[in-house]
Amino acid sequence: MGGDRLLYKADAGSPAVSFLETKLILNSTISDSDIAKFACADLKDHFLATPMQDPEYMGVKYKYIPDDIKKRYKLADKVTPDGYLYIKIGIGMYGLKQASLLAFQHLVR
């Protein structure tokens, strides 16, 4: 996405668990191994599908889009005079500075 080129004025950091908290959880599970159970969840799909309140826009050079995609979606008439195709981003994706914060807020809600 080119997150290094995007402007996002707010703090885009999201809270994370500290190393100490992780050690405490794992040690408590190991220490009581007769009855303790431990489970975790992979939230990568949640991260990539988090809705955004304010969409971002990305410009892609038309020449880099594969021909079959150009034909399937009839993109030739949507190209700007400078050779770019602009894409509206409405859900979280890799490279967006605010993606982790949006995913965290969505998960908490």
Beta strands, then each sheet from edge to edge (+ up, - down):
strand 1: 51-61
strand 2: 84-91
sheet 1: 1+ 2-
end
